């Protein structure tokens, strides 16, 4: 809604848009956007543009918001194979004392973050600019209180809702 509201405001306030606007609403992000590539190829001529704006939107304290500069990458996937033995063995004889590849993978994945949710990969944040004091305060005001966020999102008791680290200023 924030996108169409912005276009409507421009049209009402300025008598029209200063440029040609095309809005594509894609609702398959959470399942891998399986149809997006074919749609873009099929409609390439219609969608031709000088610029593109990708946004993530959310509701902060019941106000529509456009999020920008938040994510450095989108979807990615990989296949990981963890092996512990040269060959298969029968679980009845060997299952107990053998190393567990699933548990090893869980430990590897868990080691990528610290207990507070921050990234534990040395050097990965070296070129990331720190949030300014003003930016942290603006984010704190916009985000509202944690109790409201937890209630709005349906976070269960005992679960951390800041999995990527604490919100600045908290």
Secondary structure by P-SEA (a helix, b strand, c coil): caaaaaaaaaaaaccccccbbbbbbbccccccccaaaaaaaaacccccccccccbbbbbcccbbbbbcccccccbbbbbbbbbcccccccccccccccccaaaaaaaaaaacccccccccccccccccccccaaaaaaaaaaaccaaaaaaaaccccccccccccccccc
